[in-house]
């Protein structure tokens, strides 16, 4: 049986009980569901290794409980992994559902979706230039700032950020523990680094959400309103694309991801901005507005919505949601 055939022989719900065992927690069920449905829509392609061996993994101090290993899979193109014949070693007693969970864990190693894999590849390119994480964040924050300013928006300054109560409180808390955690570092240096780190993180987090919503459609959320997200006390955002190959099922797929698979796994906040991106070839249907109502029902405050065109999406839907207060 190939990996492709295994995935088509099971429902995702049969695999769910084994996800925590391989991922380490159950905070990414929605992403595993996305990865599962995405793989089932791909066409397998034979290339390189024609098989992958499923074996009982060697136990280590980092992972002492019995589990499986599937090799080779990590780093291969998904279409190539799907075409591989799964060779199950004789001493493996696991169910097909656990074998599938193990394989999903391996094939999602560099990302659950094409977008995430591209982001991982970009990070490795930066590392190849001897850049560390703070350098990468600084570069990407500058790029996002340029993009937003070019669209007519305004990016928060460090001084403005420090006037926000939640940030002010966070910086003060760090300073109060400074001597305990950093006995050899000068206080002024520590404070400056901490402020810079918090500032770049805010520009990156909010800026990435705004960038995904650009260019704004004529009837979309105004850019100046979106830029007010920089000044909120708390902010978090999520993004999921449907994988149905059927425009009539795409919104229902996303609604199920929210209801059954904890798509908003780190919680929601009082207010929301919702951006749905679809191809003009498959316009937003009246019944799909239930997706907006479902998300709005999770909030107590203001909810803004907009629909944005993108021809690359075909008959799928991209949901981007920011929660804030």
C-alpha positions as CSV (number, residue, x, y, z in Angstrom):
1,X,0.0,0.0,0.0
2,X,1.3,3.4,-0.9
3,X,1.1,6.5,1.4
4,X,-1.5,7.9,-1.0
5,X,-3.6,4.8,-0.7
6,X,-3.3,4.7,3.1
7,X,-4.6,8.3,3.4
8,X,-7.6,7.4,1.2
9,X,-8.4,4.3,3.2
10,X,-8.9,6.3,6.4
11,X,-11.0,9.2,7.7
12,X,-9.1,12.0,9.5
13,X,-11.1,11.4,12.7
14,X,-9.5,7.9,12.8
15,X,-6.1,9.5,12.8
16,X,-6.8,12.2,15.4
17,X,-6.2,10.1,18.5
18,X,-2.5,9.5,17.5
19,X,-1.6,13.1,16.5
20,X,-0.7,14.2,20.0
21,X,1.6,11.2,20.3
22,X,3.7,12.2,17.3
23,X,3.4,16.0,17.4
24,X,3.9,16.3,21.1
25,X,0.6,18.1,21.9
26,X,-2.9,18.5,20.4
27,X,-2.5,22.2,19.5
28,X,-2.2,21.6,15.7
29,X,-5.1,19.4,14.9
30,X,-6.5,21.9,12.4
31,X,-3.1,22.1,10.6
32,X,-2.9,18.3,10.4
33,X,-6.5,18.2,9.0
34,X,-5.4,20.8,6.4
35,X,-2.3,18.7,5.6
36,X,-4.3,15.5,5.3
37,X,-6.9,16.9,2.9
38,X,-4.2,18.8,0.9
39,X,-2.3,15.5,0.4
40,X,-5.4,13.6,-0.7
41,X,-5.9,16.1,-3.5
42,X,-2.3,15.8,-4.9
43,X,-1.3,13.4,-7.7
44,X,1.4,10.9,-6.6
45,X,4.6,10.9,-8.7
46,X,7.3,8.3,-8.6
47,X,10.8,9.7,-8.2
48,X,13.9,8.6,-6.3
49,X,13.2,6.2,-3.5
50,X,10.2,4.1,-4.4
51,X,9.4,3.0,-0.8
52,X,9.5,4.1,2.8
53,X,10.1,1.8,5.7
54,X,7.8,2.0,8.7
55,X,9.6,0.6,11.7
56,X,9.6,0.8,15.5
57,X,11.8,3.8,16.3
58,X,14.8,3.6,18.6
59,X,13.9,5.0,21.9
60,X,15.9,8.0,23.2
61,X,15.9,10.2,26.3
62,X,13.9,12.8,24.4
63,X,11.3,10.2,23.3
64,X,11.2,7.3,25.6
65,X,7.7,5.9,24.8
66,X,7.3,3.4,21.9
67,X,6.6,5.0,18.6
68,X,7.1,4.5,14.9
69,X,9.4,5.9,12.3
70,X,8.8,6.3,8.5
71,X,11.9,6.8,6.4
72,X,12.7,8.4,4.0
73,X,9.9,11.0,3.9
74,X,11.1,14.3,5.4
75,X,12.2,16.8,2.8
76,X,10.8,14.9,-0.1
77,X,8.2,16.5,-2.4
78,X,4.8,15.6,-1.2
79,X,3.8,14.0,-4.5
80,X,6.9,11.8,-4.3
81,X,6.2,10.7,-0.7
82,X,2.6,9.9,-1.7
83,X,3.8,7.5,-4.4
84,X,6.0,5.5,-2.0
85,X,5.2,2.0,-1.1
86,X,5.0,1.7,2.7
87,X,7.1,-1.3,3.8
88,X,5.9,-2.3,7.3
89,X,8.6,-4.1,9.3
90,X,7.4,-7.5,10.7
91,X,7.6,-6.4,14.4
92,X,5.3,-3.3,13.9
93,X,2.0,-3.9,15.6
94,X,0.5,-0.4,15.0
95,X,-2.9,0.3,13.4
96,X,-3.1,1.9,9.9
97,X,-4.3,5.1,11.7
98,X,-1.2,5.3,13.8
99,X,1.0,4.6,10.7
100,X,-0.8,7.5,8.9
101,X,-0.3,9.8,11.9
102,X,3.4,9.0,11.9
103,X,3.7,9.7,8.1
104,X,1.7,12.9,8.4
105,X,4.2,14.0,11.1
106,X,7.1,13.3,8.9
107,X,5.7,14.9,5.7
108,X,4.7,18.1,7.6
109,X,8.2,18.5,9.1
110,X,9.0,21.6,7.1
111,X,5.5,22.9,7.0
112,X,1.9,21.8,6.7
113,X,1.2,23.8,3.5
114,X,3.1,25.2,0.5
115,X,3.1,28.7,2.2
116,X,4.7,27.3,5.4
117,X,7.3,25.3,3.4
118,X,8.2,28.5,1.5
119,X,8.6,30.4,4.8
120,X,10.9,27.6,6.1
121,X,13.0,27.6,3.0
122,X,13.3,31.4,3.2
123,X,14.5,31.2,6.8
124,X,17.2,28.6,5.8
125,X,18.3,31.0,3.1
126,X,18.8,33.7,5.7
127,X,20.7,31.3,7.9
128,X,23.0,30.5,5.0
129,X,23.9,34.2,5.0
130,X,25.0,33.8,8.7
131,X,22.0,35.8,9.9
132,X,20.4,35.0,13.2
133,X,16.7,35.1,14.1
134,X,16.7,38.8,15.3
135,X,18.4,39.8,12.0
136,X,15.7,38.0,10.0
137,X,12.9,39.6,12.0
138,X,14.5,43.0,11.5
139,X,14.8,42.5,7.7
140,X,11.2,41.2,7.4
141,X,9.8,44.0,9.7
142,X,11.4,46.6,7.4
143,X,10.0,44.9,4.3
144,X,6.5,44.8,5.8
145,X,6.8,48.5,6.9
146,X,7.7,49.5,3.4
147,X,4.8,47.5,1.9
148,X,2.2,49.0,4.3
149,X,3.5,52.6,3.9
150,X,3.3,52.1,0.1
151,X,-0.3,51.1,0.5
152,X,-1.0,54.4,2.4
153,X,-0.8,52.9,5.9
154,X,1.1,54.0,9.0
155,X,3.3,51.7,11.1
156,X,3.6,52.2,14.8
157,X,6.8,53.7,16.3
158,X,8.7,52.5,19.3
159,X,7.6,55.5,21.3
160,X,4.0,54.9,20.4
161,X,4.3,51.2,21.3
162,X,5.6,52.0,24.8
163,X,2.5,54.1,25.4
164,X,0.3,51.0,25.0
165,X,-0.5,49.8,28.6
166,X,0.2,46.1,27.8
167,X,3.6,46.8,26.3
168,X,4.5,49.2,29.1
169,X,3.6,46.6,31.7
170,X,5.5,43.9,29.9
171,X,8.7,45.9,29.6
172,X,8.5,47.0,33.3
173,X,8.0,43.3,34.3
174,X,11.2,42.4,32.3
175,X,13.1,45.2,34.0
176,X,12.1,44.2,37.5
177,X,13.6,40.7,36.9
178,X,16.6,42.0,35.1
179,X,19.3,41.4,37.8
180,X,18.1,37.8,38.4
181,X,18.2,36.7,34.8
182,X,21.0,38.8,33.4
183,X,23.6,39.6,36.1
184,X,26.4,40.5,33.7
185,X,24.4,42.6,31.2
186,X,24.1,46.4,31.6
187,X,20.6,47.4,32.5
188,X,20.4,50.1,29.8
189,X,21.5,47.6,27.1
190,X,19.0,45.0,28.3
191,X,16.1,47.5,28.2
192,X,17.0,48.7,24.8
193,X,17.3,45.2,23.4
194,X,14.0,44.2,25.0
195,X,12.1,47.2,23.6
196,X,13.5,46.6,20.1
197,X,12.6,42.9,20.3
198,X,9.0,43.6,21.4
199,X,8.7,46.3,18.8
200,X,9.9,44.2,15.9
201,X,7.6,41.3,17.0
202,X,4.6,43.6,17.0
203,X,5.5,45.0,13.5
204,X,6.0,41.4,12.2
205,X,2.8,40.0,13.7
206,X,0.4,42.7,12.8
207,X,2.3,43.6,9.6
208,X,2.1,40.1,8.3
209,X,-1.7,40.0,8.8
210,X,-2.1,43.3,7.0
211,X,0.2,42.3,4.1
212,X,-2.0,39.2,3.5
213,X,-5.0,41.5,3.1
214,X,-3.3,43.7,0.5
215,X,-4.1,44.9,-2.0
216,X,-7.4,46.1,-0.4
217,X,-10.5,45.7,-2.5
218,X,-12.5,49.0,-3.1
219,X,-15.1,48.0,-0.5
220,X,-12.6,46.4,1.9
221,X,-11.5,47.5,5.4
222,X,-9.7,50.9,5.0
223,X,-5.9,50.6,5.4
224,X,-5.9,53.3,8.2
225,X,-8.4,51.2,10.2
226,X,-6.3,48.1,9.7
227,X,-3.2,49.9,10.9
228,X,-4.9,50.6,14.2
229,X,-4.2,47.0,15.0
230,X,-0.6,48.0,15.7
231,X,-1.9,50.0,18.7
232,X,-4.1,47.3,20.3
233,X,-3.2,45.8,23.7
234,X,-3.6,42.2,22.5
235,X,-3.5,40.7,19.0
236,X,-3.5,37.3,17.5
237,X,-4.3,36.0,14.0
238,X,-5.0,32.8,12.1
239,X,-5.0,31.7,8.4
240,X,-6.3,28.6,6.8
241,X,-7.0,27.6,3.2
242,X,-9.7,25.1,2.3
243,X,-8.7,21.9,0.4
244,X,-11.9,20.6,-1.1
245,X,-11.6,21.0,-4.9
246,X,-15.2,22.1,-4.8
247,X,-16.3,25.8,-4.4
248,X,-19.6,24.7,-3.0
249,X,-17.9,23.0,0.0
250,X,-15.1,25.4,0.8
251,X,-16.8,27.5,3.4
252,X,-18.3,24.5,5.1
253,X,-14.8,22.9,5.2
254,X,-13.5,26.0,7.0
255,X,-16.5,26.1,9.4
256,X,-15.8,22.5,10.3
257,X,-12.1,23.3,10.9
258,X,-13.2,25.9,13.5
259,X,-16.0,23.8,15.1
260,X,-14.4,20.4,15.2
261,X,-10.6,20.8,15.0
262,X,-9.9,23.9,17.1
263,X,-8.7,26.1,14.3
264,X,-8.5,29.1,16.8
265,X,-6.4,27.0,19.1
266,X,-4.7,29.9,21.0
267,X,-8.1,31.5,21.7
268,X,-10.1,34.5,20.4
269,X,-10.4,38.1,21.6
270,X,-13.3,40.6,21.8
271,X,-13.0,42.1,18.3
272,X,-12.1,40.6,14.9
273,X,-11.2,41.5,11.3
274,X,-12.1,38.8,8.8
275,X,-10.7,38.6,5.3
276,X,-11.9,35.9,2.9
277,X,-10.0,35.6,-0.3
278,X,-11.5,33.8,-3.3
279,X,-11.1,33.6,-7.1
280,X,-13.5,35.9,-9.1
281,X,-14.3,32.8,-11.0
282,X,-16.1,31.4,-8.0
283,X,-17.8,34.4,-6.3
284,X,-18.7,34.6,-2.6
285,X,-22.1,32.9,-2.3
286,X,-24.8,34.1,0.0
287,X,-24.8,30.9,2.0
288,X,-21.1,31.3,2.7
289,X,-21.8,34.3,4.9
290,X,-22.5,31.8,7.6
291,X,-18.7,31.6,8.0
292,X,-18.7,35.3,8.9
293,X,-21.6,34.9,11.4
294,X,-19.9,31.9,13.0
295,X,-16.7,33.8,13.7
296,X,-18.6,36.9,14.8
297,X,-20.5,34.7,17.3
298,X,-17.2,34.1,19.1
299,X,-16.6,37.8,19.6
300,X,-18.3,40.3,22.0
301,X,-17.2,43.5,20.2
302,X,-16.8,44.9,16.7
303,X,-16.3,42.6,13.7
304,X,-15.2,43.9,10.3
305,X,-15.4,41.7,7.2
306,X,-14.2,41.9,3.6
307,X,-13.9,39.6,0.5
308,X,-10.8,39.9,-1.6
309,X,-10.1,38.5,-5.1
310,X,-7.2,36.2,-6.0
311,X,-7.2,34.3,-9.2
312,X,-4.6,31.8,-7.9
313,X,-7.0,30.2,-5.4
314,X,-9.2,28.5,-8.1
315,X,-12.2,26.9,-6.3
316,X,-10.7,27.1,-2.8
317,X,-11.1,29.8,-0.1
318,X,-8.4,31.5,2.1
319,X,-9.6,32.6,5.5
320,X,-7.5,35.2,7.4
321,X,-8.8,36.3,10.8
322,X,-7.3,38.8,13.3
323,X,-8.6,39.0,16.9
324,X,-7.8,42.0,19.0
325,X,-8.7,44.1,22.0
